[in-house]
Amino acid sequence: MVFLSGGQSDEQATARLNAINQRAPQPWQLSFSYGRALQAPVLRVWGGSEANVAAAQRALLHRARCNSAARDGSYSAAMEVAEA
């Protein structure tokens, strides 16, 4: 089953995916189709500037780590500060 971020902020969508995955075992795997919420923070950091490529790559890695944790129910809001 795939969850859509549907206009939520990146952090809000990650927290909600995490909350769903923390509930009792499901008869299905729940993941995300997360284009906008995964890409939006990266695009904001990059801003089309070659000088921002490394920072944008770090932003993508950060969102990927947070969403990977949310996928298995181990995400916490502290990850947003610790890795940002």
BAGU-366952 format. One record per atom (N, C-alpha, C): residue number from 1; atom name; x, y, z. Coordinates in steps of 0.1 Angstrom, whole numbers, plus 5000, padded with zeros to 4 digits. Last residue first. Example, Ala and Ser with C-alpha at 12.3 -4.5 7.8 and 13.67 -1.06 7.14 Angstrom:
2
site resi=2; name=N; east=5128; north=4978; up=5071 $
site resi=2; name=CA; east=5137; north=4989; up=5071 $
site resi=2; name=C; east=5129; north=5000; up=5079 $
site resi=1; name=N; east=5132; north=4943; up=5078 $
site resi=1; name=CA; east=5123; north=4955; up=5078 $
site resi=1; name=C; east=5132; north=4967; up=5078 $
% end
This chain:
84
site resi=84; name=N; east=5198; north=5177; up=5103 $
site resi=84; name=CA; east=5196; north=5189; up=5094 $
site resi=84; name=C; east=5208; north=5197; up=5092 $
site resi=83; name=N; east=5200; north=5158; up=5121 $
site resi=83; name=CA; east=5206; north=5156; up=5108 $
site resi=83; name=C; east=5206; north=5168; up=5099 $
site resi=82; name=N; east=5187; north=5167; up=5144 $
site resi=82; name=CA; east=5200; north=5160; up=5145 $
site resi=82; name=C; east=5207; north=5160; up=5132 $
site resi=81; name=N; east=5162; north=5176; up=5136 $
site resi=81; name=CA; east=5172; north=5186; up=5141 $
site resi=81; name=C; east=5186; north=5180; up=5141 $
site resi=80; name=N; east=5150; north=5153; up=5127 $
site resi=80; name=CA; east=5150; north=5165; up=5119 $
site resi=80; name=C; east=5160; north=5175; up=5123 $
site resi=79; name=N; east=5152; north=5135; up=5148 $
site resi=79; name=CA; east=5160; north=5133; up=5136 $
site resi=79; name=C; east=5160; north=5145; up=5127 $
site resi=78; name=N; east=5132; north=5143; up=5165 $
site resi=78; name=CA; east=5146; north=5146; up=5169 $
site resi=78; name=C; east=5155; north=5144; up=5157 $
site resi=77; name=N; east=5109; north=5131; up=5156 $
site resi=77; name=CA; east=5111; north=5145; up=5153 $
site resi=77; name=C; east=5126; north=5149; up=5156 $
site resi=76; name=N; east=5117; north=5098; up=5145 $
site resi=76; name=CA; east=5113; north=5107; up=5156 $
site resi=76; name=C; east=5116; north=5121; up=5151 $
site resi=75; name=N; east=5111; north=5065; up=5131 $
site resi=75; name=CA; east=5113; north=5080; up=5129 $
site resi=75; name=C; east=5110; north=5087; up=5142 $
site resi=74; name=N; east=5104; north=5039; up=5130 $
site resi=74; name=CA; east=5114; north=5043; up=5139 $
site resi=74; name=C; east=5118; north=5058; up=5138 $
site resi=73; name=N; east=5087; north=5026; up=5111 $
site resi=73; name=CA; east=5082; north=5031; up=5124 $
site resi=73; name=C; east=5092; north=5036; up=5134 $
site resi=72; name=N; east=5097; north=5021; up=5087 $
site resi=72; name=CA; east=5097; north=5010; up=5096 $
site resi=72; name=C; east=5093; north=5014; up=5110 $
site resi=71; name=N; east=5093; north=5045; up=5074 $
site resi=71; name=CA; east=5089; north=5033; up=5067 $
site resi=71; name=C; east=5088; north=5021; up=5077 $
site resi=70; name=N; east=5108; north=5063; up=5089 $
site resi=70; name=CA; east=5093; north=5063; up=5090 $
site resi=70; name=C; east=5087; north=5051; up=5084 $
site resi=69; name=N; east=5133; north=5057; up=5080 $
site resi=69; name=CA; east=5130; north=5054; up=5094 $
site resi=69; name=C; east=5115; north=5054; up=5096 $
site resi=68; name=N; east=5131; north=5067; up=5054 $
site resi=68; name=CA; east=5134; north=5053; up=5056 $
site resi=68; name=C; east=5130; north=5049; up=5070 $
site resi=67; name=N; east=5126; north=5093; up=5060 $
site resi=67; name=CA; east=5115; north=5085; up=5054 $
site resi=67; name=C; east=5118; north=5070; up=5055 $
site resi=66; name=N; east=5151; north=5101; up=5069 $
site resi=66; name=CA; east=5139; north=5103; up=5078 $
site resi=66; name=C; east=5128; north=5094; up=5073 $
site resi=65; name=N; east=5167; north=5095; up=5047 $
site resi=65; name=CA; east=5170; north=5089; up=5060 $
site resi=65; name=C; east=5157; north=5090; up=5069 $
site resi=64; name=N; east=5157; north=5113; up=5028 $
site resi=64; name=CA; east=5157; north=5098; up=5026 $
site resi=64; name=C; east=5158; north=5091; up=5039 $
site resi=63; name=N; east=5162; north=5138; up=5040 $
site resi=63; name=CA; east=5148; north=5134; up=5038 $
site resi=63; name=C; east=5147; north=5118; up=5036 $
site resi=62; name=N; east=5191; north=5136; up=5039 $
site resi=62; name=CA; east=5184; north=5138; up=5051 $
site resi=62; name=C; east=5169; north=5133; up=5050 $
site resi=61; name=N; east=5196; north=5134; up=5011 $
site resi=61; name=CA; east=5200; north=5123; up=5020 $
site resi=61; name=C; east=5192; north=5124; up=5033 $
site resi=60; name=N; east=5186; north=5160; up=5004 $
site resi=60; name=CA; east=5180; north=5148; up=4999 $
site resi=60; name=C; east=5183; north=5136; up=5008 $
site resi=59; name=N; east=5204; north=5176; up=5017 $
site resi=59; name=CA; east=5190; north=5177; up=5020 $
site resi=59; name=C; east=5182; north=5165; up=5016 $
site resi=58; name=N; east=5228; north=5169; up=5004 $
site resi=58; name=CA; east=5226; north=5167; up=5018 $
site resi=58; name=C; east=5212; north=5167; up=5023 $
site resi=57; name=N; east=5221; north=5180; up=4979 $
site resi=57; name=CA; east=5224; north=5165; up=4981 $
site resi=57; name=C; east=5223; north=5161; up=4995 $
site resi=56; name=N; east=5220; north=5207; up=4985 $
site resi=56; name=CA; east=5208; north=5200; up=4981 $
site resi=56; name=C; east=5209; north=5185; up=4982 $
site resi=55; name=N; east=5247; north=5211; up=4991 $
site resi=55; name=CA; east=5237; north=5213; up=5002 $
site resi=55; name=C; east=5224; north=5206; up=4998 $
site resi=54; name=N; east=5258; north=5207; up=4966 $
site resi=54; name=CA; east=5262; north=5198; up=4977 $
site resi=54; name=C; east=5252; north=5199; up=4988 $
site resi=53; name=N; east=5245; north=5228; up=4950 $
site resi=53; name=CA; east=5243; north=5213; up=4947 $
site resi=53; name=C; east=5247; north=5205; up=4959 $
site resi=52; name=N; east=5248; north=5255; up=4952 $
site resi=52; name=CA; east=5240; north=5248; up=4962 $
site resi=52; name=C; east=5238; north=5233; up=4960 $
site resi=51; name=N; east=5262; north=5264; up=4930 $
site resi=51; name=CA; east=5268; north=5265; up=4943 $
site resi=51; name=C; east=5261; north=5258; up=4954 $
site resi=50; name=N; east=5243; north=5262; up=4910 $
site resi=50; name=CA; east=5254; north=5252; up=4911 $
site resi=50; name=C; east=5261; north=5252; up=4924 $
site resi=49; name=N; east=5210; north=5268; up=4916 $
site resi=49; name=CA; east=5223; north=5273; up=4917 $
site resi=49; name=C; east=5234; north=5262; up=4919 $
site resi=48; name=N; east=5183; north=5262; up=4919 $
site resi=48; name=CA; east=5189; north=5263; up=4906 $
site resi=48; name=C; east=5203; north=5268; up=4905 $
site resi=47; name=N; east=5177; north=5257; up=4945 $
site resi=47; name=CA; east=5173; north=5270; up=4940 $
site resi=47; name=C; east=5179; north=5272; up=4926 $
site resi=46; name=N; east=5184; north=5239; up=4967 $
site resi=46; name=CA; east=5192; north=5240; up=4954 $
site resi=46; name=C; east=5190; north=5253; up=4948 $
site resi=45; name=N; east=5164; north=5242; up=4986 $
site resi=45; name=CA; east=5178; north=5244; up=4990 $
site resi=45; name=C; east=5187; north=5246; up=4977 $
site resi=44; name=N; east=5141; north=5236; up=4971 $
site resi=44; name=CA; east=5143; north=5249; up=4978 $
site resi=44; name=C; east=5157; north=5252; up=4981 $
site resi=43; name=N; east=5147; north=5210; up=4963 $
site resi=43; name=CA; east=5146; north=5220; up=4953 $
site resi=43; name=C; east=5147; north=5234; up=4959 $
site resi=42; name=N; east=5145; north=5197; up=4988 $
site resi=42; name=CA; east=5157; north=5197; up=4981 $
site resi=42; name=C; east=5158; north=5208; up=4970 $
site resi=41; name=N; east=5119; north=5201; up=4996 $
site resi=41; name=CA; east=5129; north=5207; up=5004 $
site resi=41; name=C; east=5143; north=5207; up=4996 $
site resi=40; name=N; east=5106; north=5187; up=4973 $
site resi=40; name=CA; east=5104; north=5201; up=4976 $
site resi=40; name=C; east=5115; north=5207; up=4985 $
site resi=39; name=N; east=5110; north=5159; up=4973 $
site resi=39; name=CA; east=5118; north=5167; up=4964 $
site resi=39; name=C; east=5117; north=5182; up=4968 $
site resi=38; name=N; east=5092; north=5147; up=4991 $
site resi=38; name=CA; east=5106; north=5144; up=4992 $
site resi=38; name=C; east=5115; north=5154; up=4984 $
site resi=37; name=N; east=5068; north=5158; up=4984 $
site resi=37; name=CA; east=5073; north=5160; up=4998 $
site resi=37; name=C; east=5087; north=5156; up=5000 $
site resi=36; name=N; east=5066; north=5150; up=4957 $
site resi=36; name=CA; east=5066; north=5164; up=4961 $
site resi=36; name=C; east=5072; north=5166; up=4975 $
site resi=35; name=N; east=5069; north=5120; up=4959 $
site resi=35; name=CA; east=5077; north=5129; up=4950 $
site resi=35; name=C; east=5077; north=5143; up=4955 $
site resi=34; name=N; east=5062; north=5097; up=4972 $
site resi=34; name=CA; east=5065; north=5108; up=4979 $
site resi=34; name=C; east=5072; north=5119; up=4971 $
site resi=33; name=N; east=5046; north=5072; up=4982 $
site resi=33; name=CA; east=5048; north=5077; up=4968 $
site resi=33; name=C; east=5050; north=5092; up=4971 $
site resi=32; name=N; east=5055; north=5049; up=5007 $
site resi=32; name=CA; east=5051; north=5062; up=5003 $
site resi=32; name=C; east=5054; north=5064; up=4988 $
site resi=31; name=N; east=5042; north=5020; up=5025 $
site resi=31; name=CA; east=5053; north=5029; up=5021 $
site resi=31; name=C; east=5048; north=5042; up=5016 $
site resi=30; name=N; east=5034; north=4992; up=5042 $
site resi=30; name=CA; east=5030; north=5006; up=5039 $
site resi=30; name=C; east=5042; north=5014; up=5036 $
site resi=29; name=N; east=5024; north=4959; up=5036 $
site resi=29; name=CA; east=5035; north=4969; up=5038 $
site resi=29; name=C; east=5030; north=4982; up=5034 $
site resi=28; name=N; east=4997; north=4943; up=5053 $
site resi=28; name=CA; east=5004; north=4948; up=5041 $
site resi=28; name=C; east=5015; north=4957; up=5045 $
site resi=27; name=N; east=4985; north=4938; up=5077 $
site resi=27; name=CA; east=4986; north=4926; up=5067 $
site resi=27; name=C; east=4992; north=4930; up=5054 $
site resi=26; name=N; east=5004; north=4952; up=5103 $
site resi=26; name=CA; east=4994; north=4953; up=5093 $
site resi=26; name=C; east=4996; north=4941; up=5084 $
site resi=25; name=N; east=5009; north=4953; up=5139 $
site resi=25; name=CA; east=5013; north=4947; up=5125 $
site resi=25; name=C; east=5001; north=4948; up=5116 $
site resi=24; name=N; east=4998; north=4984; up=5153 $
site resi=24; name=CA; east=5000; north=4970; up=5153 $
site resi=24; name=C; east=5003; north=4964; up=5139 $
site resi=23; name=N; east=5017; north=5014; up=5144 $
site resi=23; name=CA; east=5005; north=5007; up=5149 $
site resi=23; name=C; east=5008; north=4992; up=5148 $
site resi=22; name=N; east=5038; north=5025; up=5132 $
site resi=22; name=CA; east=5040; north=5021; up=5145 $
site resi=22; name=C; east=5028; north=5014; up=5151 $
site resi=21; name=N; east=5029; north=5033; up=5107 $
site resi=21; name=CA; east=5037; north=5021; up=5107 $
site resi=21; name=C; east=5040; north=5017; up=5122 $
site resi=20; name=N; east=5016; north=5057; up=5114 $
site resi=20; name=CA; east=5008; north=5045; up=5108 $
site resi=20; name=C; east=5016; north=5032; up=5109 $
site resi=19; name=N; east=5037; north=5072; up=5122 $
site resi=19; name=CA; east=5027; north=5069; up=5131 $
site resi=19; name=C; east=5018; north=5057; up=5126 $
site resi=18; name=N; east=5052; north=5075; up=5098 $
site resi=18; name=CA; east=5058; north=5068; up=5109 $
site resi=18; name=C; east=5047; north=5063; up=5119 $
site resi=17; name=N; east=5034; north=5090; up=5083 $
site resi=17; name=CA; east=5038; north=5076; up=5078 $
site resi=17; name=C; east=5044; north=5068; up=5089 $
site resi=16; name=N; east=5035; north=5113; up=5099 $
site resi=16; name=CA; east=5022; north=5105; up=5097 $
site resi=16; name=C; east=5025; north=5091; up=5092 $
site resi=15; name=N; east=5061; north=5122; up=5096 $
site resi=15; name=CA; east=5056; north=5118; up=5109 $
site resi=15; name=C; east=5043; north=5110; up=5108 $
site resi=14; name=N; east=5062; north=5127; up=5068 $
site resi=14; name=CA; east=5071; north=5117; up=5074 $
site resi=14; name=C; east=5065; north=5112; up=5088 $
site resi=13; name=N; east=5043; north=5148; up=5066 $
site resi=13; name=CA; east=5040; north=5135; up=5059 $
site resi=13; name=C; east=5049; north=5124; up=5065 $
site resi=12; name=N; east=5056; north=5167; up=5082 $
site resi=12; name=CA; east=5043; north=5162; up=5086 $
site resi=12; name=C; east=5040; north=5149; up=5079 $
site resi=11; name=N; east=5080; north=5172; up=5067 $
site resi=11; name=CA; east=5081; north=5166; up=5081 $
site resi=11; name=C; east=5067; north=5161; up=5085 $
site resi=10; name=N; east=5069; north=5182; up=5043 $
site resi=10; name=CA; east=5077; north=5170; up=5043 $
site resi=10; name=C; east=5078; north=5164; up=5057 $
site resi=9; name=N; east=5034; north=5190; up=5046 $
site resi=9; name=CA; east=5048; north=5194; up=5046 $
site resi=9; name=C; east=5056; north=5181; up=5046 $
site resi=8; name=N; east=5010; north=5178; up=5022 $
site resi=8; name=CA; east=5015; north=5180; up=5035 $
site resi=8; name=C; east=5029; north=5184; up=5035 $
site resi=7; name=N; east=5002; north=5172; up=4996 $
site resi=7; name=CA; east=5003; north=5186; up=5000 $
site resi=7; name=C; east=5007; north=5188; up=5014 $
site resi=6; name=N; east=5002; north=5142; up=4995 $
site resi=6; name=CA; east=4990; north=5151; up=4993 $
site resi=6; name=C; east=4991; north=5165; up=4998 $
site resi=5; name=N; east=5017; north=5119; up=4999 $
site resi=5; name=CA; east=5019; north=5131; up=5008 $
site resi=5; name=C; east=5008; north=5141; up=5007 $
site resi=4; name=N; east=5002; north=5087; up=4998 $
site resi=4; name=CA; east=5006; north=5099; up=4991 $
site resi=4; name=C; east=5007; north=5111; up=5001 $
site resi=3; name=N; east=5012; north=5054; up=5004 $
site resi=3; name=CA; east=5006; north=5066; up=5010 $
site resi=3; name=C; east=5011; north=5078; up=5002 $
site resi=2; name=N; east=5005; north=5022; up=4992 $
site resi=2; name=CA; east=5014; north=5034; up=4991 $
site resi=2; name=C; east=5006; north=5046; up=4996 $
site resi=1; name=N; east=5009; north=4988; up=5000 $
site resi=1; name=CA; east=5000; north=5000; up=5000 $
site resi=1; name=C; east=5009; north=5012; up=5000 $
% end
